[in-house]
Amino acid sequence: MKKLNCFIIAGLLTTQAGFAKITLQESKPLAGKEITVSCSESLSRAPLTVYVYNSKTAVPQILEQIANIGSTKITLPEDAEYAVVKNFLPNGTTESLGITLYTNSGNPVRNTLYYQSLYDVGGLEGAGDVVPDNALALQDIQTELANYPDNRLAKMTLYAVQYDQKQADKTAIIKEIEKFSHDKNDWNEAEINALVKLYSSLEYDTQADSLTKFISQKYPSGSLAEQTFLETLNRKEGDEYISLSEIFLRQFPNSNNKSVINERSVQYYVSKGEYAKAENLLRNQDFMPPTQALYLAFIYLEKQKSREKAENLLAEVAATLRSQIGKSNDKTISNYEWDMQVKSHLAETYRATGEFYMQLKEKDLALSNLMKAKETFSVVPAKLYENLTIANYIFRNDSLAFLASEEAILHSVISTKVLDINSKLFSKQDISQPYNIYIENLKAKAAELRQAEIRNKLVRRDIKLPILPNADGLQIDLGIFKGDIIVIDMFASWCQPCESGLASLVAMSKVQNIGKTQLLGVSCRENGTVDKTQYQSEDFGAVKIFFDEDNAFAKSLGIQGLPTRLFFDRAGNLRYIMKGAIGKDEDIRETQDVISVLNNG
């Protein structure tokens, strides 16, 4: 294990900021542990948040945030074994990096929480992903076991990496596991959680299920118990779903899935005409999601003919959100992260309210709320530029409408409405060049801005491409596609957003000139046997479909959500990770932009 395990992360910044570096250094005070965090001036002035781990628990302890300009010393608790520092970037995303801590004697502490800690604080989520380096992890864990040969957590991590690297088979690993203590009451949550994951990766489902039940009873508020409960909840419908969701939220009041669960419940109540129940459910949250508030406001306006009730609802949501700033009641995130989330919801509430008044043709109220949204957002979303374009146009503010349309196009809002308004108002502007040249230059500038952002998000990881079966059952080494740019869409047949993501790739393969680019789809995380015959149809164009049957490829990359799109350069290095499906046209545009960046070096 290296004396100082530092990660230097290139910041995802606005296009004018360029790259930035965060470095962490260790010092050895007489008492406790202290690290020094140094950040360059080019980073955002948002604070950093420090999460601390120890081997007794899988739940991180959050220290108060620190200023991130210059150098700051942080004193950590006596039991700290691992720390993750999370940086909030100007566009609202985050990046995380980890550092191994040492005791005052200079000996390494028991530290096998590298992967789990990064998952917990989002280090493997969002842009600028940290992709696990299993070869380096193997070296680190072996060094740790030389210091602490009885560390179960380290041993299980070692087995998982060895199995992933095909350095050990299932039988050998199971024999080693059987040497562990069979009394699981002596195990902590982190150890049991690691064993469940190991059994799952080895496809020993009976053992994994048995341990899952055990950990749910021993740690009823633990992350594994929540995951198991959530899987059961997602299979329910109607009144049964409502009843079970109430139990879930009582047991896991701080669940990250809370808003999604409530959203589904709200839709159910609205479908039955039980608007009061829907509103009460939304009001009983820390804050009401703006999209749901707008949805409910239009329901009141259209179904109950009550503009007053709709307006009061939106105003109350905004007032509640304003009152929540600086008053975090979520112990799983820092105060700064809480305020970022609340302000983002508040800005989106203003935007939704502006959209509401646009429908009512209320000029002043619509524009004032949209401008409040623009002032409140830390990074203005493309949708707001489109709102401002349309609002200013319908309310006869032509000069502002034209400027907003330019901003919308520069932010890649190439909708028919925006382009139509831009072209209609062009003749009123003092621009000498013809419209066709003007609009092409504007679109080219938008592409440059998008590609500059993509370049700031590039990674470079030497990933071994797997051997996977295709729809005909043939084992294909994906490494044969090296020499071309490779785009891999990781999806699952049961994942609804994945349908849109895969459809965008298929559409590209049929109508786009993509040059020397290989478009691949990899089906993963399937529940049971998937019908492979559906992927033999010519409907998939030039997209080649493969199956990550044991989920080993997805696990090796630390993929936590689907769909995820991976981009490899001609040398086979992983260079870009695109998460989620944002819509067919947007998926195609971002994919084209990434391919263009990789083609141009």
N, C-alpha and C positions, 0 to 999 in steps of 0.2 A: 504494500500500500504506500503510495507516495506520501512524503512528509507533509506536503500541503496539496490537497486535492482541490484545485480551483478550476472553475469553468469561466471562460471569457466569452460573453454572449454579445453578438452584434445586435444592437437595438433596432426594433422595427419602428422607424420614426416617420414623421411627415417628410415629404420629398425634399424639402429644403435643409433638413437637419443632417443627413449623412449618417455614417456609422458612429457608434459609440461603444465604449467598453466599461464593464463593471469588473473590478478586481477585488478579491477578498484575501486578506492576509491574517495569519495567526500570530498571536503573542501569548506569553505565558505569565499572567499575573500571579501574585502570591496566593490569592484566593479566587475561586471560581474560574471561569473561562472567559476569554475576551477575544473578539475578532475585530478587525478593522475593515470597514467597507469604504472603498474609494470609487467615486463616480465622476465621469467627465462632465464638463459644462454643457456638452451638446445634448445630454439626456433631458427628458422633461423634468420639471421641478417637482413632480409628484414624489411623495416619499416612498421609501422601500418598506416592506413588511417582512419580519423575520419569524419563521416557524421553527420550533425546536422539537426534536424527537428524542425518545430514549427507548431502550429495548423492552420496557415493561408494558408499553401501550402502543397501539396503532393510531392513536389520535394525537395530532400535533398540538403543541401549546403555542399560542400566538403572543409574541411580544409586541409592544407598541411600536408604531412605525417611526422611522428616522428620516431626517433630511438627507437627500441624496446628492448634494453638490459638495465636492471636496471629500474629505475623509472623516469618518465617524467611527468611534469605538463603541462596541456593543458588549455589555457584560451579560453572559448567559447563565442560566440556573446550574447548580452543581451537578444535576443528573443529566445535563444535555449531552447527547452523543452525536447528534447530527442536526445540522441547521440547513434550512432552505430559505434563500432570500428571494423575494418576489418583487419585481419592478413593474410599476404601472406606466405604460407608454402613452404618448400624446393622443393616440387614436382610440384609447379606451381598452386596448388589449393589454396583456401582461406577458412577461417572460420570467422564468425562474432559473435559479442556479443553486447548486448544492455545494457545501463545503464540509469536509470531514474534520471533526474536532479532536483534540488530543488532551490527555491528562497532563497535569503539571510535570509529571515525571518524564514525559516525552513518549510514553507508550501509547499505541493506538487503543481507543476504546472499542467496545463491542458495537460494530456499526454494519448492519446488513439491511438498513432501511432505505437505501438509495432510491430504488424504484418506487416503493410505496410512498415515500415522502414527496417525490416529484408528482406522482399521480394526485395526491391529496391536495396540493396547492396549485395544480394546473401547469406544472412544468412540462408535461407531455401533451398539453392541450393548446389549441389556438395556434397562432403564427409563430414561426421561429422555433419549431418543436425540437426538443432534445431527444435524439434517437439513442436508445441504450447501446453501448459498446460492450457486447457480451464477452469479447476476448479480454478486454481490460478488466471487466467485472470479475472474470474468472481469476485473474492474477491477484486482484485486490482481496477477494474472498479467501483464497488460499493463504495469503499472507496473514489475514485475520485469524484463520483457523490455527495457524502456527502459534499465535499468541493465546488463543482461546479455543482449545480443541473440543470443549464440551458445548460450544454455542450451537444450539439446535437451529436457530434462525439462520445462522451462517451456513450450516450444513444443508438445509433445505434449499437455500438460495443456490448453493454450489450444485446440488443435484439438478435443479431446474435449468441452470446454465449448461451443465454438462449434457443433459438430455437434448436441449435446444441445439447444441453444437455437435450432436451425434457422437459424443465422447463416452456415453454410457447408455445401456439399454434399460428397459423397464424392469426386467427381472433383477438386475443388479441393484437398481435404486430401491426397489421394494424391500430387498433383503436388508439394505442399510436402514430404511425407515423402521423395520421391525425391531431394530436394536434400541429404538427410542423407548422412553417410559410409556407404558400403556395407560397410565392413570392421567387422563387429560385434565383433571382438576389441578395438576401441577403445572399446566401450561398456561401462558398468558394469551390474550386475544391475538396479538401479532403473530405468535407462533402457530396457533390453531388456524388462523387465516392463511398463513403461508402453506401449511400442510394441505388445506382444502384446495388451494390453487395448484399445488403439486400433484395431488391425486387427480384433479380434473385434467391437467395437461397430460397425465399418463393414461387417461381414460378409465380410471378406476372410479366409476360413478357411484357405486354403492357405498364405498368408503367416504367419498366426498359428501354424499347426501346425509350419511349418518353424522358426520362431523358438523355439517350445516345445522342440523337439528340441535346438536349439543351446544354449539356456540350461540344459537338463538335463545336457548334457555339460560345459559350462563351469562351472556352479555346481551340482554334484551334490547338495549339501545345501541348495540354495535353496528358497524357498517355492513357486515355480512348478513346479520338478521334483517336489516332494512332491505337489502338486495333481494333476499328470498321472499319477503313479504310483498315487495313491489312486483315481482314476477307473477305471484298469485293474483294480486289486484288487477293487473293488466289483462287477465283472462276473463274478468267479470264484466257484466253488462247491467244497465238499468238500475233498479232499486238495490240489487245485490251489490253492485259497484259502489253506490252511494253509502250503503251501510258499512261496507268494508273500508272505504276510503276514510270515513270518520274515525274508525279504530286506528288505521294507519297513522293519521295525522296526530292523534293523541299520543301514540307510542313514539313517533318520530317528529316532534314539533319543529325541529330545525332542518328537516330534510330538504335537500336541493331540488327534490321532485315535487315540492309542495305546490308551486304555481301551476305546473302541468296537470297535476291531479285535480286541483280546484277548477282549472279551465274546462276540463272534461265534464266535471259536475255541473258547472254553470251552463254549458251547452245542453246538458240533459234537462235541467230545470226549465230553460227557455223553450226547448222543444215541447214541453208539457204545458207551457203557458204559466208556469209558476215563477213569475218574475220577482216577487218579493223574496223567495228563497234564494234565487240567483244573486240578487243584490246583497242580501245578508251574508251570504257566503263570501262574496268579494270584500265586503266591508270588514269582515272578521280577520282579514289578513293584515300583515304589517303594512302593506299598501296595495291598492287595487291596480292590477295591470291595466295600463291605458287602453290597450286594444279591446279588452273586455268591457271597460267603462264606455268606450265609444260604441261598441256593439250594443250594449244595454241601453245607452242613450237613444240610439236610433229605434230600438224596440219600443221604448216609451213614446217616442215621437210618432211612430207609424201605427203601432197597435193600440196604444192607449190615448193617442191624440193629446199628449201632455208635453208641451215644450218646456213648461216650468219644471217638471220633474226631471227631464233630461238635463236641463241647464244646471239645476241644483246638484245633480249627481256628478257632473264633470267638475263643477266648482269645488265640491267637497273633496273629490279625489285630489285635486291640486293642493287644496289647503292641508289635507292630511299628509301629503308628501312633503310639503314645506316644513311641517312641524316635526317630521322625522329626521331632518338633516341635523347631524351632530348628536343623535340620540340612538346609537346602535343598540339593539337588543339581541343581536346574533353573535354569539361568542365564537363562531367558527370562522369569522372573517375579521379583518382589522377595521378600526373606525373609519379609516380613509376609504377602504374598499366599500364599506357600507354607504358612505356619503356619495361615492361615485355612482353606485347603483341607484340610490334614491334620486340623485340629480338627473340621471339618465331617464328614469321613469317620469320625473316631473317634466323634463323637456318633451318627452314623447306625449305626455298628457296635454301640454300646450299645443303640440302639433295636431293631435287628435281633435282637440276643441276647435282649433282653427278650421280643420276639415269639416267639422260639424256645422260651423257658422257659414262656411262656403256654400253648403247645401241649402242653407236658409237665406242665402243672398244678403247676409249681414256684413257689409264691407268692413266697417271699422273693427268689429269684434273678430272677424276672421283674420284680418291682417295683423292686428295687435297680438293675437295669440300666436300666430306663426312667427312673428318677430321675437316674441318672448322665447319661443322654442329655439330659435337660432342663437339667441344670446346665452341660453342655458346649456345647450349641447356642448360637450368638450370637443367633439368632432361632428360636424353637421352631416347628417345622413343624406343620401341622394334623394330619398323620397321627399324631404322637406324642400329641396330646391325645386322639385316638380310642383309641389303645393304652391310655393311662392310664385312660380311662373304662371300657373293657371289662375291663382287668386288675383294677382296684379293685372292680368289680361282681362278677366271678366269684369273687374272693377275699374277698367279704363286707365290704369297706371302704366302706359305703354313703355316708357323708358325703363322703369323698374322691372317690368315683365321681360323686356329684352335682356337686361343684365342677368336676371334670374335664369332665363333660358340658357344663356351662355354658361353660367355656373353649373346648371343641370347637365348640359352636354359634356362639360369638362369632367364632371363626376360620373360620366358614363350612363346618364339617363337619356337614352336615345329613343324615347317613346314617341309614338305618332303625334300625341298632343303637344309635346314640347317642341318637336321639329316643326310642326305646323305653325305654332305661335312664333317661333324664331323666324321662319321664312316670311310670314305675314308682316312682321315688324321690321324686317331687314331694310326695306326701302326707306323707312323713316330715319335711319341712322346715317351718320356721316362716314360712310365706309366706301372707299373708291373701287375696291375689287369686286368682280362679279360674285353673285351669291354662291354658285357652285364651287368656286375656288375658296371662298370664305369658309363654307361649311366643311369642306374636306380638310382644310387647315385646322379647323377647330376639333374635328374628330381625331386628326393625327396627333394634336396636342394632348387630347384626352388619353389616347393610347400610350403616349410617352409617359404621362403621369402614372398610369396604371402599371406600366412596365418598370418604372423607377421604383414603385412600391414593391413590386414583385422581386426586384433585384435585392432590395433591403431584407426580404424574407427568405432568401435562398439559404439552403443548408448544403453541406457536402458530406455525405456519409457513404462509405464503402459497404454496401449491403449485398450479401450473397443472394442472388435471385434463386427462388426455390424450384424444385421439380414438382409439378402439379398435374393431376389428371384433367383431360379435357372432356367435353360432353360425350365423346366416343369411348372414354375410358383409357385412352392412351396417355402414358406418362410423358410429359413434355418438360424439358429443362428451359425455363424462361430465359436463361442466360444466352440462348441462341439468338435472341433479339438484340443483343448488344451490337453496337455499330449504328443503330437507329435511336432516335429519342423514343423512350418507352413511357406510355401513359397507362397506369393501372388503376381501374376503378374498383375499389373494395366495396362490395355490396352484400345484401342478403335478400332472399326471396320474401321474407316476412317483414322487411323494413320498407314502410311506405315511402319515406323521402328518397330511398334508394332508387325507386322506379323512375323518378324525374331525373336523378343524376345519371343513371345508365342510359336513359332515353336521349339525353343531350350528347353522350358519347356516340351512340348509334347514329344520331342525326349528323354529327360531324363526319362519321365514316362514310356516309352516303352522299353528302353534297359538298363537303369542303375539300379543298386541295391542301392536304396536310404534309405533302412531301414524304420524306423518309421518317415516318413516325409510326410506331406500332401501338395500336389501341387494344388494350386487354381489359377484360372484366374478370374479377376473382370473387366467386361466391364463398362467403365465410360465415361462421357462427350460425350455422343452420341447426334447426331443431328437428332431429330425425333425418330421414333420407329425403333429399330433394329430388324432384322429377327432372332429371337431366335432359330428357328428350325435348323439353320446351326450349332448350338453349341450342338445339341443332338447326333451328329454323333460319332461313335466309333473312328473316326480319332483323337480325342483329348485324346486318351489313358486314363491314370488315372488322368488327369487334370480335376478338377471339375470347371465348369464355373458358375459364378454368375453375377448379374447386379446391379450396383450402380446407380439406375435409377434417383434419385434426386441429385446425385453427393455429397451426404452428407459425405460419408466416405472419399472420396478424399479430400474434403474441410477441414475436421477435422484434416487431417494430413498435410495440407498446401502444397499438391502436385501441382506443377506448370507445369510439363511437363510429357509427356508419350513417351515410356513406363517407368514405375518405378516398381522395384521389391522390395518387403518388406519381411524381414525374422523375424519370431517370435520364441522365444525359447519355451521350453516345458511348461513354466509357463504363456505363453501368452504375454510376454514383447516384444515390438519391439526392435530388436537388430541391424539391419543392413538395409541400404537403398542403392539400386543399381539403378543408373539412366541411361537410354538410352539403346540401343541395339548395341553392338559393333561387332556382328557377332556370328553365331550359336555356333561355337566351343568355342569361348572366353566366351560367356554367360554361356555355360554349365560348363566350367572350374571354373569360378568365383562362380557360384552357388554351385558347389560341394565343393569348398574350404570353403565357408561360412558355409555350412551344417556341414563340418568336424570340423570347429572351434567351432560351437555351440554344437556339440556332445561331444567335448572334454572339454567343460567348458571354 
